[in-house]
Amino acid sequence: MTLPPLLLLGCGKMGGAMLAGWLEQGLPPETVVVEPHAPAVAAFAGRVRHVPEPGAIPDGFRPGAVILATKPQEAPSALPPLARFAGEDTVFLSIMAGRGVAGMNALLGGSARIVRAMPNTPAAVRQGFTAAFAGPGVSSEHKALADALLGAIGECAWVEEEGMLDAVTAVSGGGPAYVFLLAEVLEQAALSQGLPADLARRMARATVSGSGALLAASTEDAATLRVNVTSPKGTTERALAVLMREEAWPALMREAIAAATARSRELAG
């Protein structure tokens, strides 16, 4: 798909990662980025038009999509000036956590076509996972454009109910933090067994990243890959006997995801 000119509100880590992916796909230079902090846009100088606030958007500019990548708490002041772009011809793509479609639409004048999405941080290396929900009035053309935009930073899937995004936020949105925690505790466990610090860190990072690459490349499910590593009566089997106790990883992960899902619902009001 040929990308139309876009309007990007916010060029932080996620907004910047998305913009970099779109530029790789031939994003038109007419694209406008609204970002008050100029250094955040410095890497894109000459490839997009940067303005510090919505009032500086050129009068005749009509984006094919408006991407809402600002902080959720800034939405009440940041969204109303963009209401002039709401209508049948433009889709709003929001990656603001905790901001529901109805609430955003109210801030945009009531006639916006909104896709709400939850990407995760591996988008920075084009390996993200995003789940998206199409709000009322979103056409098949709008959805196709949103899918292309989200596909530029990794894999995209669609959900039929907006409420599912709370669980998506808990699992996928926070998932990279859980994986990084695994690398941390694996490193600490290596240190506790007397391994040198440099070796412990290199080994933990390479093991986690390499296992993720293997999982991504394999057609087998995670459980099968786990079994493939586990020799009967071997060292891995002994370790898994501890980790897979019902009160250990299985229960703790369910509890963690439930807590994160509940918090997402609280933030959404």
C-alpha positions in Angstrom: 0.0 0.0 0.0 1.2 3.5 -0.8 1.1 5.5 2.4 -0.7 8.9 2.3 0.6 12.0 4.2 0.1 11.4 7.9 -0.3 13.6 11.0 1.7 12.2 14.0 0.9 13.6 17.4 3.8 12.8 19.6 7.3 11.5 18.6 8.5 9.8 21.7 10.0 6.3 21.8 6.9 4.5 20.3 5.9 7.4 18.0 9.5 7.7 16.7 9.8 3.9 16.2 6.6 3.9 14.1 7.7 7.0 12.1 11.0 5.3 11.3 9.1 2.2 10.0 6.8 4.3 7.9 9.7 6.2 6.4 11.3 2.9 5.3 8.1 2.3 3.4 8.2 5.5 1.5 6.2 7.9 3.7 5.5 11.2 1.8 7.5 14.2 3.1 4.3 16.2 3.5 3.8 14.2 6.7 3.5 16.5 9.7 4.8 15.7 13.2 3.5 17.6 16.2 6.1 17.4 18.9 7.0 20.2 21.4 10.4 18.8 22.1 12.5 19.4 19.0 15.3 17.0 19.8 12.8 14.1 19.6 12.4 14.8 15.9 16.0 15.6 15.1 16.7 12.2 13.5 13.9 12.8 11.0 14.9 16.3 9.9 14.3 16.9 6.2 12.1 13.9 5.8 8.9 15.2 7.6 7.6 18.6 8.6 7.9 19.3 12.3 5.6 21.7 14.2 5.7 22.3 17.9 2.0 22.4 18.6 -1.3 21.7 16.7 -2.0 25.4 16.0 1.1 25.4 13.7 -0.3 22.7 11.4 -0.6 24.1 7.9 -4.1 25.3 7.1 -4.6 23.3 3.9 -3.1 20.0 5.3 -5.4 17.0 5.1 -3.8 13.8 6.4 -5.0 10.3 5.4 -4.5 9.3 9.0 -3.9 11.0 12.3 -1.8 9.0 14.7 -2.3 9.7 18.4 1.0 8.8 20.1 1.0 11.4 22.9 0.9 10.6 26.6 -2.6 9.5 27.7 -2.8 12.2 30.4 -2.3 14.9 27.7 -5.3 13.8 25.6 -7.8 16.3 27.1 -5.8 19.2 25.9 -4.1 17.6 22.8 -7.0 16.1 21.0 -9.6 18.9 20.7 -7.5 20.9 18.3 -7.4 17.9 16.0 -11.2 17.7 15.7 -11.1 19.6 12.4 -9.7 16.5 10.8 -12.5 14.2 12.0 -14.8 12.8 9.3 -15.3 10.0 6.9 -12.0 10.6 5.0 -9.6 10.3 7.9 -8.9 7.6 10.3 -7.5 8.3 13.8 -5.1 5.6 15.0 -4.5 5.8 18.7 -1.7 4.0 20.7 -2.5 5.8 23.9 -2.9 3.3 26.7 -6.1 3.5 28.8 -8.0 5.9 26.4 -11.2 4.3 25.1 -12.7 5.0 21.7 -15.8 6.7 23.2 -13.8 9.0 25.3 -11.4 10.0 22.5 -14.3 10.5 20.1 -15.9 13.0 22.6 -12.6 14.9 22.7 -12.6 15.0 18.9 -16.1 16.3 18.4 -18.0 13.1 18.1 -17.5 12.2 14.4 -14.0 10.7 14.4 -13.3 7.3 12.9 -11.0 5.7 15.5 -8.8 2.6 15.6 -7.4 1.9 19.0 -4.2 -0.1 19.1 -1.7 -1.4 21.7 1.8 -2.0 20.3 4.8 -3.1 22.3 8.4 -1.8 22.5 10.0 -4.4 20.1 8.5 -2.1 17.5 11.7 -0.2 17.8 13.4 -3.0 15.9 10.4 -3.8 13.7 9.6 -6.9 15.8 6.6 -5.5 17.7 3.2 -7.1 18.2 0.1 -4.9 18.0 -3.5 -5.7 18.7 -6.1 -3.3 17.3 -9.8 -2.5 17.6 -11.8 -0.7 15.0 -14.4 1.7 16.5 -17.7 2.8 15.0 -17.7 4.1 11.5 -14.2 2.7 10.6 -14.4 1.5 7.0 -12.6 -1.3 5.4 -10.3 1.2 3.7 -9.5 2.8 7.1 -8.8 -0.6 8.6 -6.5 -1.5 5.7 -4.5 1.7 6.2 -4.2 1.2 9.9 -3.1 -2.4 9.3 -0.4 -1.2 6.9 0.8 1.4 9.4 0.9 -1.1 12.3 2.4 -3.8 10.0 5.4 -1.5 9.4 6.6 -2.1 13.0 5.9 -5.9 13.3 2.9 -8.2 13.5 -0.7 -6.9 13.8 -3.8 -8.7 14.9 -7.4 -7.4 15.3 -9.9 -8.0 18.1 -13.6 -7.7 17.9 -14.2 -6.3 21.4 -12.5 -3.2 22.7 -12.4 -4.7 26.2 -9.9 -7.4 25.0 -7.3 -4.6 24.7 -7.0 -4.6 28.5 -5.7 -8.2 28.5 -3.6 -7.4 25.4 -2.0 -4.5 27.4 -1.2 -6.9 30.2 0.2 -9.7 28.1 1.8 -8.1 25.0 2.2 -4.4 26.1 4.0 -5.4 29.3 5.4 -8.6 28.0 8.8 -7.2 27.0 9.3 -6.2 30.7 8.6 -9.7 31.8 11.1 -11.1 29.4 13.7 -8.6 30.5 13.0 -9.6 34.1 13.8 -13.2 33.1 17.1 -12.1 31.7 17.8 -10.2 35.0 17.0 -13.1 37.3 18.8 -15.6 35.1 21.9 -13.4 35.3 21.5 -13.1 39.1 21.1 -16.9 39.4 24.3 -17.4 37.4 26.2 -15.1 39.7 24.9 -17.0 42.8 26.5 -20.1 41.3 29.9 -18.4 41.2 30.1 -17.5 37.5 31.9 -14.2 36.6 29.7 -11.1 36.1 30.6 -10.6 32.4 29.9 -14.2 31.5 26.6 -14.2 33.5 25.3 -11.2 31.7 26.4 -12.3 28.2 25.0 -15.7 28.8 21.6 -14.6 30.1 21.1 -12.0 27.3 22.1 -14.4 24.6 20.0 -17.2 26.0 16.9 -15.1 26.2 17.3 -13.4 22.8 18.4 -16.6 21.0 15.5 -18.6 22.5 13.1 -15.9 21.2 14.6 -16.1 17.8 14.3 -19.9 17.8 10.6 -19.6 18.9 9.9 -17.1 16.1 11.6 -19.3 13.5 9.9 -22.6 14.6 6.5 -23.9 13.5 6.3 -25.9 16.8 4.6 -24.4 19.9 6.4 -23.3 22.9 5.5 -26.3 25.0 7.0 -28.6 22.3 10.2 -26.6 22.2 10.5 -26.8 26.0 10.1 -30.5 25.9 12.8 -30.7 23.2 15.3 -29.1 25.5 14.3 -31.3 28.5 16.2 -34.6 28.6 14.6 -37.2 30.9 16.2 -37.2 34.4 18.5 -34.4 33.3 19.5 -31.0 34.7 16.8 -29.0 32.8 14.1 -31.4 34.0 15.3 -30.9 37.6 15.1 -27.1 37.2 11.7 -27.2 35.6 10.3 -29.3 38.4 10.9 -26.2 40.6 9.8 -23.5 38.1 6.6 -25.4 37.1 5.2 -26.0 40.5 1.6 -24.8 40.5 2.5 -22.1 43.1 5.5 -21.0 41.1 5.6 -19.6 37.6 2.1 -20.8 36.4 0.3 -19.2 39.4 2.5 -16.1 39.5 2.1 -15.3 35.8 -1.7 -15.7 36.0 -1.7 -13.4 39.0 0.6 -10.9 37.3 -1.5 -10.7 34.1 -4.7 -10.4 36.1 -3.3 -7.5 38.0 -2.1 -5.7 34.9 -5.5 -6.3 33.2 -7.3 -4.9 36.1 -5.1 -1.8 36.2 -5.7 -1.3 32.4 -9.4 -1.3 33.1 -9.0 1.2 35.9 -7.0 3.6 33.7 -9.7 3.3 31.0 -12.3 4.4 33.6 
